[in-house]
Amino acid sequence: MLPLAFLSSVTLLPACSDSQPNQARDEFMLGCTQNAPEDMCACAYDKLAQQYSPQELAGFSKGKGDINRFYTSVAEAAMACRR
């Protein structure tokens, strides 16, 4: 049931500024690694970064954009990284 635990560990990230492009990744990793291995979390974030622009990821962190689509993407990334 790792994907469910993985998904539940990914909360909306606090807002990130353009001057701190790694903040979203750091906060994602902090939340993710509470329930999943670090390498899986890094893999998932890399997949998300390929799918979404830095501005979109920052928007999700502020509760903007299609959050349901983002969570679906997180779950898909988690499954792909388990393989």
C-alpha positions in Angstrom: 0.0 0.0 0.0 3.0 2.3 -0.4 1.5 4.5 -3.1 -1.4 5.4 -0.8 1.0 6.2 2.1 3.2 8.0 -0.4 0.3 10.1 -1.7 -1.0 10.9 1.8 2.5 12.2 2.7 2.4 14.8 -0.1 0.6 17.7 1.2 0.2 21.1 -0.5 3.6 22.6 -0.1 4.1 26.0 1.4 4.5 28.8 -1.2 7.8 29.0 -2.9 9.4 32.1 -4.5 11.1 32.2 -7.9 14.3 33.1 -6.1 14.3 29.7 -4.4 13.6 27.2 -7.1 14.7 24.2 -5.0 12.3 25.0 -2.1 9.4 23.1 -3.7 11.6 20.1 -4.2 13.0 20.3 -0.6 9.5 20.6 0.9 8.2 17.7 -1.3 11.1 15.6 -0.2 10.5 16.5 3.5 6.9 15.4 3.4 7.4 12.4 1.1 10.3 10.8 3.0 8.1 10.5 6.1 6.4 7.6 4.4 8.6 6.5 1.5 12.3 5.8 0.8 14.3 8.9 -0.3 15.3 7.4 -3.6 11.6 6.8 -4.5 10.7 10.3 -3.5 13.5 11.8 -5.6 12.4 9.7 -8.5 8.8 10.9 -8.2 9.8 14.5 -7.9 11.9 14.2 -11.0 9.0 12.8 -12.9 6.7 15.5 -11.7 9.3 18.2 -12.7 9.3 16.7 -16.2 5.5 17.0 -16.3 5.0 20.4 -14.7 6.8 23.7 -15.0 8.4 25.3 -11.9 5.6 27.8 -12.0 2.9 25.1 -11.9 4.7 23.3 -9.0 4.8 26.6 -7.2 1.1 27.1 -7.9 0.2 23.7 -6.5 2.1 24.7 -3.4 -0.3 27.7 -3.1 -3.4 25.6 -3.7 -3.7 26.9 -7.3 -4.2 24.8 -10.4 -5.8 21.4 -10.8 -4.9 19.8 -7.5 -6.7 16.6 -8.2 -4.6 16.2 -11.4 -1.5 16.9 -9.4 -2.3 14.2 -6.8 -3.1 11.8 -9.6 0.3 12.6 -11.1 2.0 12.0 -7.8 0.4 8.6 -7.5 1.4 7.7 -11.0 5.0 8.9 -10.4 5.1 6.8 -7.2 4.0 3.7 -9.1 6.5 4.3 -11.9 9.3 4.7 -9.4 8.5 1.5 -7.6 9.2 -0.5 -10.8 
